[in-house]
């Protein structure tokens, strides 16, 4: 798996700069099959904020919808299809980029482990 990142910027209607980070995973067929087989598509790899109390009833539903619309998250499905993330400044964009790199490394380890099910691995600890 390779993680492809692309940085861009654009101006908002009010002239403020918006920094855009495009992220996509370059997957081979075996990795795509593992994602499908183990149903990993909805697994969240990165989430800017987490909801502590989702609430209940109609007000809870409204708050969850609003939170989801304003929050930034990346799932395995997003990585497979590619996703654009908009950041308010360069510092936020670089922080998101670093966290996505770490999440990508972890997810790559998951894919490698999925390839080894049903087999045996020998690890030389003396080296």
Beta strands, then each sheet from edge to edge (+ up, - down):
strand 1: 2-11
strand 2: 17-26
strand 3: 44-47
strand 4: 73-75
strand 5: 83-87
sheet 1: 1+ 2- 5+
sheet 2: 3+ 4-
end
